[in-house]
Amino acid sequence: MNGQTAAQDASIAQATQSFSGAEDAAVANATQFISFAIGENHYAVDIMAVREIKDWTAIRHLPNQPDYVRGICSLRGAFIPIIDLRCRFGEGLTEPTPFHVFIIVKIGQQQVGLLADRVSDIISVDPANIKEVPEVGQTKSGSFLSGLVNIDDATIGLINLDSILVATPAAAEEDISAPAH
């Protein structure tokens, strides 16, 4: 019986290792995101793009910028453009308070601050759980999202950072139609 018990224990240990190996593989495949809120809506950006989260500070307005570029802030000697995501998503300008934050991200070679109401959490998402954004007509914000995921009964839009700085077709048409001086 001792031999059988040892064999069963070895079999259980092997099965446990296989199970924890499967868990490790699932965790290894997961992508981490920083989730945040803009009003009642929840969004997230890939944690690998995030450089830091900064409390609200005064920003300097720059002339001749799109409405969603609220200005710049100085961060360790560098000027960082601040993008108002609420405005970028077509929901009007954010009225910043001391509770708002900048999520400093790297998009290509440029650092950019994303103005958000509050940071929520760090979430791990298995790529298999990311759903496509439904296409409904010509929605502006749809192109800003790379996918949707449900976490604890909340739907979180995963932001496609590359699209945040891309001019919309309407803005491009304005640039083309503007007379050259």
C-alpha positions, 0 to 999 in steps of 0.5 A, spaced: 500 500 500 505 504 501 508 503 494 501 505 491 500 511 496 507 514 493 505 513 486 498 516 487 502 522 491 506 523 485 501 522 480 497 528 484 503 532 484 504 531 477 497 533 476 498 539 480 504 542 477 500 541 470 495 545 473 499 550 476 503 550 469 496 552 465 495 558 470 502 560 469 501 560 462 494 564 462 498 569 466 504 569 462 499 570 456 495 576 459 496 583 458 496 588 463 492 595 463 492 601 467 484 602 467 481 609 468 475 613 468 472 619 464 465 620 467 461 614 467 465 610 462 471 606 463 477 605 459 484 602 459 491 603 456 497 598 455 501 598 462 507 598 457 506 605 454 505 608 461 511 612 463 507 615 470 501 618 473 501 625 475 496 629 479 493 635 476 497 641 475 496 647 471 497 647 464 499 652 458 495 653 453 498 653 446 495 657 440 492 654 433 491 647 436 485 642 436 480 643 442 482 636 445 490 638 445 489 642 452 496 645 452 502 643 455 505 641 462 513 641 464 515 634 466 523 634 468 524 639 463 520 636 457 514 639 455 508 634 454 502 635 450 496 634 454 490 630 450 483 631 453 480 624 452 473 627 454 474 632 448 477 627 443 472 622 444 467 628 442 464 629 449 466 636 450 471 639 454 473 637 461 473 642 467 479 640 470 479 639 478 485 638 483 482 630 483 484 629 475 490 626 473 495 626 467 497 619 465 503 620 461 504 615 455 509 614 450 506 614 443 511 612 438 517 616 440 513 622 443 510 622 450 503 625 451 499 626 457 492 623 457 487 627 462 483 623 465 478 623 471 481 618 475 485 612 475 482 606 477 486 599 477 491 595 474 487 589 470 490 583 467 486 581 461 487 574 457 487 576 449 482 571 448 477 575 453 478 582 448 472 583 444 471 587 438 468 594 438 461 593 434 461 598 428 455 602 428 455 607 422 461 612 423 462 613 430 468 617 432 470 613 438 470 606 435 476 608 432 480 610 438 478 603 441 482 596 439 477 592 443 472 591 449 473 587 455 468 586 461 471 586 468 467 586 474 460 588 470 464 594 467 465 594 460 472 597 459 474 600 452 481 599 450 484 605 447 488 604 441 494 609 443 496 610 435 489 613 433 489 618 439 494 623 435 491 622 428 488 627 425 480 626 424 478 626 416 474 633 418 480 636 421 485 634 415 479 637 410 480 643 414 488 643 413 487 642 406 482 647 405 485 653 409 489 658 404 496 658 404 500 664 406 
